[in-house]
């Protein structure tokens, strides 16, 4: 204990323990045993598993292991409650969410202490960051409930939502998922992490206290098998998962073809970029918040520090000195900076990965840590970009430091990862920061700050960090559905192409076989085969290698995404002009394929109109400026998905191609399109229109052939960032399942569901699917 007589000499902290009496009394009141919270009440505990305090290893409680029967009960309760909850006015739902926010605030200290006991994070973080943000999310989404009919007039709730949350921010992750779900009129079955279920159970008690209707919120505790039962349940309409990329892949595959809505917030390996003109002291403090906050157990932790070569030595020296001042120990001490690792299993994983990095040549700089479930803050230098410590998500207080010379080097190193969740950029030159922010592949970019969150801004990743957003307008959209067209009858069969002689006559005159269109050139299919198409003529039978070549061409044309919306609009208007000039040609092609005179004329005219509509939208589908934290402005920018594969509709060969390809390229994507398998020549006739309209080479690539075979290749290709598929039920399931390799975004729909000649054939929903939101946090008003 510091004495007053010497405290000014030592400048050391004395212990400042947090009182845990109320929390332990609450645990005792429940006899240290908890059942599930289903239909507004706690069930008797069944077979249980134990929950321990990470910092001491002491037993906290026994919690029920959820079974499939328990999940069934919870889903039935949620399904029964959902119509009544959705039928409430937005104002009435807003009152409930407001009450939840107030109850969280009234019990903030209790929840903070319980969270730190259960999770091991410092009480300062629970008290000052986590729990205030929990209340903020319920307040924010009370506002969305109030405004729902005005802001989302055609939307309706998804239904019953299954939600699975991680152990690193137990109550905050609950708020991120439960608040928008309830605001939208959905009901919830939520499974907290098995290591940290206690604050979710305490929240359930608060929900009952403040009068939330029975069945609206259901909490089922358990391990991964309980989560699997939720994911696989046939009466759940949406799955929202936060956790590892490996489990995210399993969920994507398990939900393939089920029609379930799905959002995934997965792993990360975020870059922390420090330029030579940065405020180095501020950046050092930023590293503390980026990687040693919550013991590095943060999906968006700035684990890869990239520093300009000119200041790398000075920065490293200051960072090492700052590391020595970090206080590691009791999470319930208000002076602690770094608390306990959540569980010995996680501690063992961190140790193994760090040991592997040391064997690969990394030089480790570490502070001291107490005995038990603690790991010292660690800085690894001499780390190659391909090494374990630079590639793998460690999920612990471990950072690497790598030097770079130019901004181009920094971007290359930052994007040298399969993830894309977040990034942090430090420089006194805001122009440089925003330039780098636009180039980094990440869903969130912090400028001269890090790990700042707010309910008013979306959070979520690119690439293998998942898809969907939580928070803000885009987070609300993830819990709303819009009327989707359904096929009125049986889906048409698409016969296999006939490539053998005798499959169809070419007709009188000089025979012409339509080639593929890849990288701005007409090319013969790699297979060497052509197939006969309806109405006479042949088209190339594309294969895996043709898709590979098309993806490479699309990747090389990525500058299209950096062009201004105005420039893209001019090219689309030019496309409309040239298509209109050759309308008679395209009408004749459609008539040859079986369309009547009026139908052919109408399809061509509507295709021209679609060109105009998407040209008009190219520079008008704006982002937003979110009101979030003081001294910051948060820019929500709509960015292209990247390389998009499109298996076009069958029935309207020209209009189906135009209606799906144009929204994608209007938003800056590059496309590999598989046109109607039955009538591909209407699309291949567009080659010359595309060429004469100044569309850059590689922006639109056309590969004809077997729809499902080519779609499977697109779904499996890691160079494809998104895939749209209009086809059979079996094909939709295949595309969603095969997309798990790089967790690409998918849009699958029944081939005959949409009336492409009507207003269903265009809209802002197409543009939303063609974009992903990047939230950039910029200092403002400091």
VOGU-3710 file (C-alpha; in Angstrom, 3 decimals, decimal comma):
1> xxxxxxxxxx> 0,000/0,000/0,000  1,355/3,424/-0,905  1,878/5,808/1,991  1,044/9,500/1,684  4,612/10,282/2,707  6,169/8,569/-0,299  3,461/8,496/-2,984  4,824/11,641/-4,675  8,201/9,944/-4,958  7,029/6,601/-6,310
11> xxxxxxxxxx> 4,074/7,902/-8,365  2,748/4,356/-8,036  -0,890/3,336/-7,929  -2,394/1,812/-4,830  -4,935/-0,976/-5,132  -8,499/0,128/-5,938  -10,621/-3,018/-5,709  -14,211/-3,059/-6,937  -16,851/-4,341/-4,536  -18,441/-7,578/-5,771
21> xxxxxxxxxx> -20,883/-8,186/-2,920  -24,068/-7,415/-4,882  -23,080/-9,663/-7,760  -22,164/-12,547/-5,503  -25,430/-12,084/-3,597  -27,307/-12,284/-6,920  -25,510/-15,518/-7,764  -26,384/-16,916/-4,352  -30,019/-15,893/-4,781  -30,106/-18,157/-7,813
31> xxxxxxxxxx> -28,281/-20,866/-5,825  -25,472/-20,587/-8,345  -27,575/-22,472/-10,929  -29,336/-21,088/-13,984  -31,838/-22,555/-16,387  -32,808/-21,207/-19,795  -34,942/-18,086/-20,124  -37,855/-19,140/-22,343  -41,269/-17,553/-22,858  -40,691/-14,869/-20,266
41> xxxxxxxxxx> -39,478/-17,027/-17,373  -36,485/-19,037/-16,205  -36,789/-22,788/-16,565  -35,455/-25,158/-13,890  -31,808/-25,973/-14,525  -31,083/-29,250/-16,251  -27,757/-30,861/-17,066  -25,243/-28,123/-16,393  -21,731/-26,985/-17,145  -19,594/-24,805/-14,892
51> xxxxxxxxxx> -18,632/-21,185/-15,398  -15,414/-19,936/-13,790  -13,868/-16,594/-12,981  -10,896/-16,313/-15,400  -8,685/-14,256/-13,088  -8,840/-16,644/-10,135  -10,252/-19,889/-11,459  -13,008/-19,763/-8,837  -16,379/-21,302/-9,635  -19,061/-18,702/-10,395
61> xxxxxxxxxx> -22,147/-20,679/-11,400  -23,547/-23,765/-13,076  -25,489/-23,119/-16,274  -27,806/-25,426/-18,204  -26,512/-27,168/-21,313  -29,109/-26,541/-24,023  -30,505/-29,478/-25,985  -32,403/-29,641/-29,250  -35,605/-29,912/-27,231  -34,732/-26,709/-25,362
71> xxxxxxxxxx> -34,119/-24,926/-28,658  -37,467/-26,237/-29,949  -39,224/-24,784/-26,900  -37,512/-21,429/-27,326  -38,333/-21,247/-31,034  -41,980/-22,149/-30,383  -42,202/-19,371/-27,804  -40,573/-16,896/-30,182  -42,821/-17,931/-33,076  -45,958/-17,594/-30,962
81> xxxxxxxxxx> -44,927/-14,149/-29,729  -43,738/-12,747/-33,055  -47,078/-11,777/-34,696  -48,209/-9,859/-31,628  -44,854/-8,136/-31,206  -44,748/-7,161/-34,894  -48,351/-5,913/-34,702  -47,440/-3,374/-32,030  -46,949/0,122/-33,323  -43,377/1,299/-33,720
91> xxxxxxxxxx> -44,026/3,678/-30,869  -45,042/0,854/-28,534  -41,946/-1,180/-29,396  -39,850/1,958/-28,897  -41,230/2,262/-25,353  -40,062/-1,276/-24,573  -36,578/-0,629/-25,954  -36,394/2,625/-24,050  -37,301/0,746/-20,862  -34,530/-1,774/-21,544
101> xxxxxxxxxx> -32,029/1,046/-21,984  -33,109/2,658/-18,723  -32,886/-0,630/-16,835  -29,369/-1,183/-18,177  -28,387/2,263/-16,945  -29,981/1,734/-13,538  -28,050/-1,517/-13,085  -24,895/-0,422/-14,915  -22,505/-0,985/-12,018  -23,930/-4,442/-11,297
111> xxxxxxxxxx> -23,624/-5,458/-14,955  -20,089/-4,064/-15,180  -18,898/-6,079/-12,199  -20,630/-9,245/-13,395  -19,076/-8,835/-16,860  -15,561/-8,460/-15,464  -15,992/-11,407/-13,117  -17,282/-13,600/-15,918  -15,022/-12,433/-18,754  -11,805/-11,269/-17,072
121> xxxxxxxxxx> -11,711/-7,829/-18,696  -10,706/-4,814/-16,564  -13,572/-3,193/-14,708  -12,652/0,153/-16,266  -13,484/-1,235/-19,692  -16,733/-2,863/-18,598  -17,801/0,215/-16,656  -16,725/2,945/-19,092  -17,058/1,296/-22,512  -19,130/-1,882/-22,679
131> xxxxxxxxxx> -22,159/-1,116/-20,522  -22,639/2,507/-21,681  -22,576/1,201/-25,270  -25,181/-1,426/-24,368  -27,544/1,311/-23,189  -26,667/3,429/-26,242  -27,719/0,624/-28,606  -31,113/0,227/-26,978  -31,707/3,986/-27,005  -30,623/4,229/-30,639
141> xxxxxxxxxx> -32,832/1,373/-31,761  -35,784/2,686/-29,783  -35,490/5,581/-32,223  -35,475/3,233/-35,219  -38,589/1,488/-33,908  -40,324/4,858/-33,638  -39,345/5,840/-37,202  -39,591/2,456/-38,888  -42,691/3,114/-41,004  -41,306/6,455/-42,193
151> xxxxxxxxxx> -37,759/5,307/-42,904  -38,455/1,791/-44,235  -41,998/2,026/-45,587  -42,099/-1,253/-47,530  -40,162/-3,350/-45,048  -41,434/-5,970/-42,661  -39,754/-7,987/-39,903  -37,822/-11,090/-40,847  -39,555/-13,233/-38,201  -37,730/-15,365/-35,643
161> xxxxxxxxxx> -34,014/-14,619/-35,331  -31,444/-17,072/-34,052  -28,462/-15,209/-32,620  -25,127/-16,625/-31,468  -22,699/-14,297/-29,713  -19,046/-14,581/-28,614  -17,319/-14,316/-25,258  -15,169/-11,222/-25,798  -17,952/-8,617/-25,391  -20,776/-10,730/-23,963
171> xxxxxxxxxx> -23,403/-8,119/-23,130  -22,403/-5,638/-25,829  -22,728/-8,293/-28,536  -26,160/-9,162/-27,146  -27,181/-5,507/-27,470  -25,794/-5,278/-31,023  -28,054/-8,137/-32,071  -31,118/-7,967/-29,841  -31,784/-4,218/-30,128  -32,231/-4,015/-33,940
181> xxxxxxxxxx> -34,065/-7,343/-34,044  -36,660/-6,183/-31,522  -36,924/-2,708/-33,057  -37,801/-4,268/-36,408  -40,563/-6,456/-34,925  -38,668/-9,737/-34,779  -38,424/-12,127/-31,852  -35,183/-13,697/-30,695  -33,605/-16,953/-29,600  -30,113/-16,087/-28,419
191> xxxxxxxxxx> -27,248/-18,315/-27,303  -24,471/-16,627/-25,321  -20,956/-18,050/-25,327  -20,475/-20,972/-22,951  -17,559/-19,207/-21,210  -19,539/-16,015/-20,503  -23,313/-16,574/-20,219  -24,021/-14,690/-17,002  -24,684/-11,135/-18,209  -27,079/-12,483/-20,863
201> xxxxxxxxxx> -29,035/-14,234/-18,110  -28,978/-11,083/-15,988  -30,257/-9,113/-18,982  -33,093/-11,614/-19,406  -34,065/-10,894/-15,815  -34,024/-7,159/-16,532  -36,207/-7,721/-19,610  -38,777/-9,534/-17,479  -38,635/-6,800/-14,843  -39,387/-4,062/-17,373
211> xxxxxxxxxx> -42,338/-5,893/-18,920  -41,005/-7,172/-22,233  -43,735/-9,520/-23,531  -43,146/-13,227/-22,952  -41,486/-15,029/-25,848  -40,019/-11,917/-27,481  -36,575/-12,628/-25,981  -35,409/-16,178/-25,242  -31,956/-17,121/-23,927  -30,725/-20,691/-24,360
221> xxxxxxxxxx> -27,302/-21,446/-22,879  -24,929/-24,164/-24,035  -21,914/-25,052/-26,109  -21,430/-25,364/-29,847  -23,988/-28,150/-30,150  -26,668/-25,773/-28,863  -25,603/-23,210/-31,442  -25,754/-25,859/-34,162  -29,316/-26,716/-33,109  -30,276/-23,051/-33,529
231> xxxxxxxxxx> -28,583/-22,756/-36,927  -30,224/-25,953/-38,174  -33,708/-25,254/-36,844  -36,291/-25,216/-39,602  -38,514/-22,554/-38,043  -35,863/-19,843/-37,660  -35,873/-17,151/-40,345  -32,512/-15,471/-39,757  -29,164/-16,415/-38,269  -26,856/-13,717/-36,907
241> xxxxxxxxxx> -23,461/-14,984/-35,812  -20,377/-13,312/-34,392  -17,350/-15,555/-33,951  -14,574/-17,307/-35,798  -14,286/-17,517/-39,567  -14,082/-21,312/-39,344  -17,461/-21,553/-37,618  -18,857/-18,928/-39,987  -18,032/-21,202/-42,906  -19,846/-24,096/-41,234
251> xxxxxxxxxx> -22,922/-21,924/-40,697  -22,887/-20,682/-44,294  -22,780/-24,258/-45,552  -25,433/-25,456/-43,097  -27,867/-22,686/-44,074  -27,277/-23,043/-47,828  -30,530/-23,460/-49,711  -32,723/-22,948/-46,646  -33,770/-19,398/-47,491  -32,589/-18,155/-44,085
261> xxxxxxxxxx> -31,307/-14,596/-43,857  -27,699/-14,631/-42,693  -25,251/-12,081/-41,301  -21,730/-13,039/-40,248  -19,266/-10,927/-38,274  -16,103/-13,000/-38,200  -12,371/-12,798/-37,602  -9,870/-10,096/-38,385  -6,198/-9,232/-38,548  -6,409/-5,472/-38,708
271> xxxxxxxxxx> -3,549/-3,209/-39,838  -2,481/-0,216/-37,736  -0,683/2,106/-40,181  1,649/4,838/-38,865  3,092/7,326/-41,363  6,239/9,359/-40,791  4,377/12,596/-40,042  2,076/11,024/-37,441  1,927/12,193/-33,830  3,989/9,268/-32,530
281> xxxxxxxxxx> 2,942/9,643/-28,895  -0,725/9,616/-29,888  -0,118/6,625/-32,140  1,570/4,735/-29,296  -1,508/5,328/-27,146  -3,531/4,178/-30,118  -1,641/0,863/-30,104  -2,535/0,424/-26,439  -6,211/0,788/-27,348  -5,834/-1,269/-30,522
291> xxxxxxxxxx> -4,230/-4,460/-29,235  -4,076/-4,442/-25,425  -7,672/-3,337/-24,964  -9,664/-6,364/-23,696  -6,404/-8,380/-23,671  -6,369/-8,291/-27,479  -9,502/-10,417/-27,514  -11,102/-8,140/-30,094  -11,998/-9,184/-33,632  -10,890/-5,787/-34,986
301> xxxxxxxxxx> -7,740/-5,528/-32,861  -4,890/-3,639/-34,546  -2,619/-6,667/-34,412  -0,411/-5,715/-37,393  1,457/-2,455/-36,722  2,861/-1,044/-39,972  5,277/1,862/-39,434  7,051/4,129/-41,901  10,722/3,214/-42,080  11,823/6,780/-41,295
311> xxxxxxxxxx> 10,264/6,703/-37,805  10,151/2,971/-37,087  13,055/2,957/-34,635  11,720/5,919/-32,638  8,210/4,490/-32,624  9,404/1,074/-31,449  11,422/2,626/-28,626  8,446/4,640/-27,390  6,111/1,676/-27,681  8,408/-0,563/-25,623
321> xxxxxxxxxx> 8,649/2,120/-22,956  4,855/2,428/-22,862  4,471/-1,337/-22,556  6,469/-1,286/-19,317  3,889/1,001/-17,690  0,921/-1,286/-18,374  -0,604/-2,817/-15,248  -1,549/-6,487/-15,701  -3,567/-8,266/-13,066  -6,819/-8,330/-11,144
331> xxxxxxxxxx> -9,659/-7,248/-13,487  -11,623/-5,959/-10,485  -8,885/-3,454/-9,646  -9,816/-0,085/-11,167  -6,141/0,593/-11,938  -5,672/-2,527/-14,082  -4,955/-2,030/-17,784  -4,804/-5,649/-18,950  -6,911/-8,329/-17,339  -7,208/-12,102/-17,626
341> xxxxxxxxxx> -7,559/-14,263/-20,712  -11,098/-15,620/-20,826  -10,271/-19,334/-20,431  -7,247/-21,640/-20,147  -8,104/-23,101/-23,564  -7,715/-19,665/-25,147  -4,534/-19,006/-23,168  -3,040/-22,245/-24,449  -3,898/-21,282/-28,034  -2,175/-17,907/-27,655
351> xxxxxxxxxx> 0,933/-19,538/-26,200  1,156/-22,063/-29,037  0,846/-19,427/-31,755  3,428/-17,143/-30,124  5,826/-20,073/-29,689  5,363/-20,940/-33,349  6,141/-17,328/-34,286  9,322/-17,399/-32,201  10,434/-20,602/-33,939  9,894/-18,827/-37,269
361> xxxxxxxxxx> 12,321/-16,066/-36,239  10,192/-13,426/-34,531  11,885/-11,476/-31,735  9,518/-11,076/-28,793  9,366/-8,125/-26,404  7,135/-8,860/-23,423  6,224/-7,388/-20,073  5,600/-9,399/-16,920  2,298/-11,100/-16,161  0,921/-12,749/-13,009
371> xxxxxxxxxx> 0,573/-16,496/-12,663  -2,712/-17,953/-13,786  -4,828/-17,179/-16,831  -2,805/-14,153/-17,915  -0,627/-13,481/-20,951  1,847/-10,602/-21,069  1,452/-7,782/-23,601  3,740/-8,799/-26,449  5,388/-6,991/-29,356  6,918/-9,177/-32,071
381> xxxxxxxxxx> 9,484/-7,698/-34,469  11,394/-9,284/-37,317  8,148/-10,853/-38,531  7,783/-11,721/-42,199  4,402/-11,000/-43,866  3,875/-14,736/-44,483  4,677/-15,811/-40,921  2,186/-17,247/-38,452  2,076/-14,146/-36,264  1,338/-11,909/-39,266
391> xxxxxxxxxx> -1,321/-14,177/-40,783  -3,225/-15,907/-37,987  -5,776/-14,226/-35,745  -4,200/-14,775/-32,326  -7,001/-13,174/-30,311  -4,631/-12,194/-27,552  -2,439/-9,223/-26,512  0,109/-9,827/-29,276  1,087/-7,328/-31,970  3,627/-7,480/-34,775
401> xxxxxxxxxx> 5,637/-4,508/-36,059  6,632/-4,233/-39,720  8,272/-1,342/-41,564  7,191/0,119/-44,917  8,709/2,728/-47,214  5,933/4,187/-49,371  2,154/4,558/-49,098  1,850/1,923/-51,812  3,881/-0,478/-49,662  1,639/0,277/-46,689
411> xxxxxxxxxx> -1,521/-0,516/-48,657  -0,015/-3,723/-50,055  0,956/-4,914/-46,566  -2,387/-3,854/-45,087  -4,334/-5,810/-47,704  -2,062/-8,849/-47,475  -4,613/-10,794/-45,445  -7,685/-12,913/-46,009  -9,593/-10,709/-43,577  -11,061/-7,239/-43,984
421> xxxxxxxxxx> -12,727/-6,131/-40,783  -11,009/-2,908/-39,725  -7,939/-0,680/-40,103  -6,415/2,341/-38,381  -4,457/5,071/-40,205  -2,251/7,668/-38,468  -0,934/10,817/-40,149  -1,161/14,587/-39,716  -2,035/14,741/-43,437  -5,758/14,047/-43,576
431> xxxxxxxxxx> -5,645/13,804/-47,386  -3,176/10,940/-47,091  -5,340/9,254/-44,443  -8,463/9,395/-46,595  -6,543/8,204/-49,659  -5,305/5,167/-47,722  -8,753/4,604/-46,189  -10,230/4,294/-49,669  -7,646/1,699/-50,682  -7,637/-0,527/-47,603
441> xxxxxxxxxx> -9,996/-3,497/-47,874  -11,829/-3,145/-44,583  -15,358/-2,445/-43,429  -14,263/0,084/-40,788  -11,350/2,537/-40,996  -10,342/4,778/-38,082  -8,319/7,916/-38,856  -5,996/8,943/-35,992  -8,047/6,857/-33,585  -8,915/3,209/-33,088
451> xxxxxxxxxx> -11,513/0,889/-31,604  -14,225/3,532/-31,467  -17,778/2,232/-31,709  -21,231/3,732/-31,742  -24,751/2,444/-32,357  -25,193/5,092/-35,047  -22,498/3,645/-37,338  -22,422/0,254/-38,992  -19,774/-2,297/-38,092  -18,828/-5,293/-40,205
461> xxxxxxxxxx> -16,248/-6,630/-42,597  -15,148/-7,437/-46,119  -13,821/-10,731/-47,458  -13,414/-13,505/-44,848  -14,395/-11,164/-42,036  -17,997/-11,808/-43,050  -20,865/-9,769/-44,445  -23,724/-7,691/-43,138  -23,494/-4,747/-40,772  -24,515/-4,146/-37,170
471> xxxxxxxxxx> -25,447/-0,641/-36,045  -26,743/2,367/-37,941  -29,181/2,294/-40,847  -27,453/-0,616/-42,544  -27,653/-2,625/-39,335  -31,409/-2,080/-39,190  -31,766/-3,176/-42,812  -30,205/-6,517/-41,870  -33,250/-7,291/-39,696  -35,873/-6,251/-42,229
481> xxxxxxxxxx> -37,215/-8,064/-45,261  -38,783/-6,628/-48,368  -41,473/-8,285/-50,465  -39,627/-10,712/-52,732  -41,213/-12,174/-55,862  -42,091/-15,852/-55,929  -42,531/-18,088/-58,944  -46,173/-18,766/-59,713  -45,550/-22,202/-61,150  -42,911/-24,871/-61,667
491> xxxxxxxxxx> -39,480/-23,602/-62,573  -38,624/-24,262/-66,220  -36,233/-27,070/-66,976  -32,965/-26,030/-68,566  -31,848/-28,878/-70,853  -28,201/-29,809/-71,102  -26,400/-28,177/-74,054  -26,084/-30,293/-77,166  -22,509/-29,986/-78,394  -22,442/-33,049/-80,668
501> xxxxxxxxxx> -23,178/-32,717/-84,403  -26,854/-32,823/-85,266  -27,907/-30,712/-82,313  -29,319/-27,881/-84,420  -28,985/-26,210/-87,802  -27,091/-23,017/-88,230  -29,612/-21,806/-90,792  -29,056/-20,559/-94,305  -26,127/-18,337/-95,150  -22,680/-18,129/-93,601
511> xxxxxxxxxx> -22,486/-19,934/-90,272  -21,440/-17,861/-87,233  -20,670/-19,175/-83,776  -20,791/-16,593/-80,996  -17,538/-16,456/-79,073  -16,941/-15,681/-75,421  -16,093/-12,115/-74,424  -13,185/-11,860/-71,983  -10,951/-8,886/-71,225  -12,501/-6,794/-73,998
521> xxxxxxxxxx> -11,875/-9,433/-76,673  -13,899/-12,109/-78,381  -12,236/-15,449/-77,639  -12,926/-19,061/-78,492  -13,908/-21,309/-75,576  -11,100/-23,306/-74,023  -13,183/-26,484/-74,387  -13,127/-26,216/-78,177  -16,853/-26,996/-78,221  -19,955/-25,045/-79,207
531> xxxxxxxxxx> -23,560/-25,920/-78,489  -26,719/-25,413/-80,487  -29,136/-22,790/-79,175  -32,838/-22,225/-79,671  -33,708/-20,343/-82,840  -30,630/-21,535/-84,706  -26,942/-20,847/-84,281  -24,304/-21,934/-81,790  -22,621/-20,499/-78,720  -19,306/-21,359/-77,112
541> xxxxxxxxxx> -19,323/-23,973/-74,355  -17,338/-22,237/-71,636  -15,485/-24,141/-68,907  -13,458/-23,658/-65,716  -10,449/-22,201/-67,525  -12,615/-19,630/-69,299  -13,996/-18,540/-65,942  -10,455/-18,305/-64,573  -9,412/-16,081/-67,491  -12,507/-13,918/-67,043
551> xxxxxxxxxx> -11,823/-13,459/-63,315  -8,247/-12,404/-64,071  -9,499/-9,896/-66,644  -12,061/-8,519/-64,191  -9,436/-8,154/-61,450  -7,192/-6,167/-63,805  -10,082/-3,776/-64,506  -10,486/-2,801/-60,838  -9,779/0,852/-61,676  -13,410/0,949/-62,846
561> xxxxxxxxxx> -14,446/1,009/-59,192  -12,295/4,086/-58,592  -13,878/6,018/-61,462  -16,361/8,686/-60,487  -20,039/7,867/-60,576  -20,426/10,587/-63,208  -17,902/8,891/-65,511  -19,622/5,538/-65,125  -22,968/7,209/-65,794  -21,725/8,703/-69,074
571> xxxxxxxxxx> -20,637/5,287/-70,305  -23,979/3,712/-69,386  -25,843/6,495/-71,198  -23,627/5,821/-74,209  -24,481/2,128/-73,898  -28,188/3,004/-73,990  -27,635/5,190/-77,053  -25,852/2,447/-78,987  -28,326/-0,239/-77,958  -31,215/1,961/-79,094
581> xxxxxxxxxx> -29,503/2,567/-82,441  -29,392/-1,199/-83,037  -32,820/-1,972/-81,619  -34,051/-3,624/-84,827  -31,131/-6,073/-84,730  -31,891/-7,131/-81,176  -35,621/-7,392/-81,848  -34,851/-9,743/-84,738  -32,627/-11,872/-82,518  -35,356/-12,173/-79,878
591> xxxxxxxxxx> -37,963/-13,072/-82,508  -35,641/-15,780/-83,821  -35,466/-17,162/-80,278  -39,268/-17,400/-80,109  -40,533/-14,021/-78,921  -43,466/-12,341/-80,605  -43,052/-9,036/-82,410  -44,506/-6,923/-79,588  -42,716/-8,883/-76,884  -39,376/-8,486/-78,647
601> xxxxxxxxxx> -39,897/-4,757/-79,165  -40,959/-4,335/-75,534  -37,921/-6,229/-74,211  -35,478/-4,133/-76,198  -37,191/-0,881/-75,213  -37,199/-1,886/-71,550  -33,492/-2,789/-71,798  -32,754/0,723/-73,048  -34,792/2,184/-70,197  -32,805/0,085/-67,711
611> xxxxxxxxxx> -29,581/1,511/-69,109  -30,907/5,013/-68,503  -32,141/4,234/-64,977  -28,852/2,742/-63,793  -26,893/5,478/-65,529  -28,944/7,956/-63,509  -28,249/6,043/-60,289  -24,485/5,713/-60,882  -23,725/9,089/-59,302  -26,722/9,303/-56,960
621> xxxxxxxxxx> -26,580/6,163/-54,811  -24,866/8,054/-52,049  -23,403/7,113/-48,722  -24,172/8,984/-45,504  -22,647/10,954/-42,664  -23,520/9,388/-39,314  -23,875/11,348/-36,099  -21,796/9,337/-33,661  -19,159/10,303/-31,112  -18,275/13,898/-30,387
631> xxxxxxxxxx> -15,118/15,161/-32,137  -15,668/12,678/-34,967  -17,619/12,427/-38,178  -18,349/8,950/-39,499  -18,560/8,589/-43,272  -20,573/5,626/-44,543  -19,298/5,068/-48,079  -20,943/2,710/-50,568  -18,108/0,761/-52,196  -18,302/-1,887/-54,930
641> xxxxxxxxxx> -18,210/-5,521/-53,852  -15,417/-6,160/-56,362  -15,558/-8,991/-58,882  -19,129/-10,267/-59,198  -20,269/-13,418/-60,979  -23,818/-13,331/-62,367  -25,832/-16,311/-63,623  -28,510/-14,407/-65,513  -32,238/-15,225/-65,752  -33,335/-17,625/-68,486
651> xxxxxxxxxx> -36,632/-16,279/-69,759  -35,814/-12,741/-70,934  -32,335/-13,184/-72,394  -31,547/-9,560/-73,241  -33,457/-7,806/-70,458  -32,362/-10,340/-67,835  -28,733/-9,755/-68,750  -29,059/-5,953/-68,766  -31,119/-5,835/-65,544  -28,519/-7,756/-63,542
661> xxxxxxxxxx> -25,229/-6,670/-65,099  -25,974/-2,935/-65,185  -26,587/-2,342/-61,458  -23,367/-4,187/-60,720  -21,207/-2,146/-63,095  -23,019/1,106/-62,266  -21,712/0,718/-58,706  -18,145/0,051/-59,880  -18,011/-3,745/-59,903  -16,483/-5,848/-62,668
671> xxxxxxxxxx> -18,640/-8,722/-63,871  -18,375/-12,250/-65,216  -21,829/-12,898/-66,656  -23,264/-16,257/-67,660  -26,153/-15,314/-69,967  -29,344/-17,316/-70,490  -28,264/-20,861/-71,240  -31,186/-21,321/-73,631  -30,916/-17,989/-75,455  -27,363/-16,633/-75,040
681> xxxxxxxxxx> -27,096/-14,910/-78,414  -29,004/-11,825/-77,292  -26,223/-11,255/-74,759  -23,377/-12,097/-77,107  -24,788/-9,631/-79,615  -23,951/-6,961/-77,042  -20,188/-7,402/-77,618  -20,017/-4,659/-80,205  -22,351/-2,400/-78,233  -20,100/-2,775/-75,187
691> xxxxxxxxxx> -16,949/-2,171/-77,220  -18,306/0,925/-78,984  -19,636/2,403/-75,720  -16,178/2,817/-74,170  -16,752/0,221/-71,462  -13,178/-0,577/-70,320  -11,822/-4,014/-71,125  -12,530/-6,515/-68,358  -15,442/-4,650/-66,780  -17,960/-6,928/-68,504
701> xxxxxxxxxx> -16,970/-10,499/-69,372  -19,390/-12,988/-70,923  -18,984/-16,758/-70,704  -21,712/-18,860/-72,322  -22,458/-22,480/-71,515  -23,965/-24,605/-68,760  -25,381/-22,253/-66,148  -24,964/-24,403/-63,056  -21,534/-25,730/-63,972  -20,179/-22,234/-64,590
711> xxxxxxxxxx> -21,952/-20,848/-61,503  -20,311/-23,532/-59,370  -16,887/-22,511/-60,646  -17,653/-18,859/-59,909  -18,857/-19,746/-56,405  -15,670/-21,702/-55,685  -13,265/-19,097/-57,103  -11,453/-17,099/-54,401  -11,008/-14,212/-56,823  -14,774/-13,688/-57,008
721> xxxxxxxxxx> -16,156/-11,443/-54,268  -19,865/-11,917/-54,869  -22,204/-14,084/-56,911  -25,781/-13,544/-58,095  -27,651/-16,614/-59,271  -31,094/-16,878/-60,850  -31,956/-20,530/-61,234  -33,185/-23,742/-59,671  -33,557/-24,650/-56,000  -30,701/-27,134/-56,323
731> xxxxxxxxxx> -28,546/-24,495/-57,989  -29,289/-21,936/-55,287  -28,246/-24,362/-52,577  -25,116/-25,275/-54,514  -24,052/-21,657/-54,997  -24,510/-20,794/-51,310  -22,672/-23,920/-50,169  -19,772/-23,558/-52,609  -19,284/-19,882/-51,730  -17,914/-20,767/-48,287
741> xxxxxxxxxx> -14,271/-20,862/-49,436  -13,804/-17,092/-49,234  -17,262/-16,372/-47,761  -18,315/-14,341/-50,780  -21,607/-12,475/-50,728  -24,449/-14,290/-52,495  -27,842/-13,364/-53,922  -29,854/-16,356/-55,108  -33,382/-16,303/-56,474  -35,846/-18,492/-58,343
751> xxxxxxxxxx> -35,286/-18,135/-62,075  -38,938/-17,489/-62,916  -39,864/-15,521/-59,795  -39,326/-11,933/-60,946  -41,281/-10,142/-63,655  -38,371/-8,403/-65,333  -40,674/-6,304/-67,537  -42,218/-4,674/-64,460  -40,943/-2,456/-61,642  -39,654/-5,658/-59,992
761> xxxxxxxxxx> -36,860/-5,682/-62,531  -35,003/-2,681/-61,151  -34,585/-0,765/-57,930  -32,324/0,385/-55,152  -32,349/-3,127/-53,680  -30,197/-4,163/-56,668  -27,767/-1,358/-55,842  -27,595/-2,369/-52,177  -26,622/-5,878/-53,266  -23,955/-4,421/-55,562
771> xxxxxxxxxx> -22,270/-2,464/-52,747  -20,788/-2,869/-49,299  -20,552/-0,095/-46,714  -17,223/1,173/-45,403  -17,456/3,353/-42,288  -14,590/5,835/-41,968  -14,135/7,615/-38,635  -12,528/11,039/-39,138  -11,605/13,607/-36,448  -13,996/16,529/-36,686
781> xx> -14,271/19,685/-34,608  -11,234/19,075/-32,423
//
